[in-house]
Amino acid sequence: MLLREVVDLIQAQVIWGAELLDTLRVPACFAADLMSEVLAFSAPDALLITGLTSVQSIQTANVADLPAILFVNDKKPGPQVMELARERGIPLLTTHLTMFAACGLLYEKGLRPGLKGK
């Protein structure tokens, strides 16, 4: 699924990376607030869905080869986090939806769990 389709489907706001929406594909998603879970279990190329807006979310996405981050519950990162996302080329989105609702909508439209080895 193109990142633009994700934005449209869940009515997300693009915080950074609008120029990548039509070129970046995410075949799966992985939702967690514990970045240790993301590192241990997420598959590369999955969209990271989280409520954690700290620098750790950007660092984790970078290390785990996750191309974009969707923040839930209308959360928005601070300037330091946005700058690091720009440096790493990781688009940032936010939605008013809860993690559960965002995952449910994305799953319904074909995005699958981004689990290692699956």
Secondary structure, DSSP 8 states (H G I E B T S, - for coil): -BHHHHHHHHT-EEEE-GGGTTT-B-SEEEE-S-HHHHHHHB-TTEEEEES--SHHHHHHHHHTT---EEE-TT----HHHHHHHHHHT--EEE-SS-HHHHHHHHHHTT-EE-BTT-
